[in-house]
């Protein structure tokens, strides 16, 4: 057999290599070095972290490729970057500069309210956000090779990440106990491709890696998501909006590995300095929430 | 006979599932004490810098070296880097095998690939000698082997992708990501022969 590139196996395979790890948002090459030195498995190159996107308002777009290229030069770990939902030309640009993963992200302002990117058309793999199993499997149907629960980015409030992870994992548990004749109705109800629903039922998990994201700010938050059952975590504003980013980043990495060891968690949680200033999602106006972007 | 999988980070669950399917008992290793009594160890794919840092932070480097001097150890991708003596980068390495590696030798993720390899050694577990379908993800290359290390597999252009040195095994691709279990069986045989010593 001749060499084959960009197969679905190598796309989802990179996400498998990231499991048990922490992917950190960074806005400069210096941030990226701090993240790599702390043990991040990958970085997400951005112009502004989600908390700043919230604060600034306006239209949030793909980051200037120049910034992303500088970050790619600064570290040896994989570099991800965000494209707007449905903005396949931003994705083409990110592929052209050679990023390792594209996040089709609700954190940016959506470019298309009806259609997500057709991700099978790309050589570079995609990660997409979800709030439930139907949304996850629709994205996989379009070609996503990795899923993350959306949470509510830029808040430092883990409640939505928990809600979305519990929803997805709960739906998978329900699906596993359904008799075969009820699977089609289940697919119709959650609006997901039947074949992917069947595959999920057989595997007892999603067919691709599933990370948690949106609101994770402490080592305990990361370990909470891991114990609930995700494969790894994204930390956005939680690190570089805190008092001591290097220390907090290293602590979150350790907490993600030793998520089941309260002794280690207690030790790494000590003396981390100021966490990011959070915003409670419960009292946030609906118009400010971003998890509802995309479908 | 219990096999350990280093569970600091990476696709250790995939290795565990494959080994358990072959009837092995498997233990996840995150702390030095968890190495006691194991007959062999798999170091999975993942990010080698992350794995090295976590191993250093939890005082695993020396215990892993000691374990590897006595017992069978297999590293895949990041695990192969970790076993090497030189990776051309400032990062903690176990320096157990006489191999040097080049990280991300094929480029970035868009250059990751699948290919069939000829691995004559696998005839010891399956006489058919059929090609081995290998998955390479941001893979390193084995730049050179020295001492008693020997080459097990190469790409068509001759570049080295698998090596063995006595009871130590390094593959820069991912047998845990394909249904072909020959490499896992090969490793279990290696563990067995080492334990019989």
Contacts between the chains, C-beta under 8 A, distances in Angstrom:
chain1	res1	chain2	res2	distance
A	1	B	114	7.9
A	1	B	115	6.6
A	1	B	116	4.2
A	1	B	131	7.1
A	1	B	133	7.2
A	2	B	115	7.5
A	3	B	113	5.0
A	3	B	114	7.4
A	3	B	115	4.6
A	4	B	113	6.0
A	4	B	114	4.9
A	4	B	115	7.2
A	5	B	110	7.2
A	5	B	111	6.6
A	5	B	112	6.8
A	5	B	113	4.6
A	6	B	110	6.6
A	6	B	112	7.8
A	7	B	113	7.9
A	7	B	114	5.6
A	9	B	114	6.3
A	9	B	135	5.7
A	9	B	177	6.6
A	9	B	178	7.9
A	10	B	109	7.8
A	10	B	112	4.1
A	10	B	113	6.5
A	10	B	114	6.4
A	10	B	135	6.2
A	10	B	136	7.5
A	10	B	137	5.7
A	13	B	112	7.1
A	13	B	135	5.8
A	13	B	137	4.6
A	13	B	174	6.6
A	13	B	177	5.4
A	14	B	109	5.5
A	14	B	112	6.7
A	14	B	137	5.3
A	14	B	138	6.6
A	16	B	11	4.5
A	16	B	14	6.6
A	16	B	45	7.4
A	16	B	177	6.7
A	17	B	10	5.9
A	17	B	11	6.0
A	17	B	45	5.0
A	17	B	46	5.3
A	17	B	47	6.9
A	17	B	77	7.2
A	17	B	78	7.3
A	17	B	137	6.0
A	17	B	138	7.5
A	18	B	46	7.6
A	18	B	47	7.3
A	19	B	9	7.3
A	19	B	10	6.3
A	19	B	11	5.8
A	19	B	13	7.2
A	19	B	46	7.4
A	20	B	7	7.2
A	20	B	8	7.3
A	20	B	9	4.4
A	20	B	10	6.3
A	20	B	12	7.3
A	20	B	46	7.2
A	21	B	9	4.9
A	21	B	10	7.7
A	21	B	46	7.1
A	21	B	47	6.4
A	21	B	50	5.8
A	36	B	49	6.4
A	37	B	53	7.9
A	38	B	53	7.9
A	39	B	49	7.2
A	39	B	50	4.7
A	39	B	53	4.3
A	39	B	54	6.1
A	40	B	50	7.1
A	41	B	9	6.5
A	41	B	46	7.1
A	41	B	47	4.4
A	41	B	50	5.1
A	42	B	47	7.5
A	76	B	49	6.7
A	76	B	89	6.6
A	76	B	103	6.2
A	76	B	104	6.6
A	77	B	47	5.6
A	77	B	49	6.3
A	77	B	50	7.6
A	78	B	47	7.8
A	78	B	108	8.0
A	78	B	109	6.5
A	78	B	138	6.8
A	95	B	110	7.0
A	98	B	107	7.9
A	98	B	108	4.9
A	98	B	110	6.4
A	99	B	108	7.8
A	100	B	108	5.6
A	100	B	109	3.9
A	100	B	110	7.9
A	100	B	138	7.3
A	101	B	109	6.8
A	123	B	110	4.7
A	124	B	109	6.5
A	124	B	110	5.4
A	125	B	109	6.7
A	250	B	57	7.9
A	253	B	50	7.0
A	253	B	53	7.6
A	253	B	54	7.1
A	254	B	54	7.0
A	254	B	57	6.6
A	256	B	9	8.0
A	257	B	7	7.8
A	257	B	8	5.3
A	257	B	9	6.1
A	257	B	30	6.3
A	257	B	54	5.6
A	258	B	30	6.2
A	261	B	30	7.5
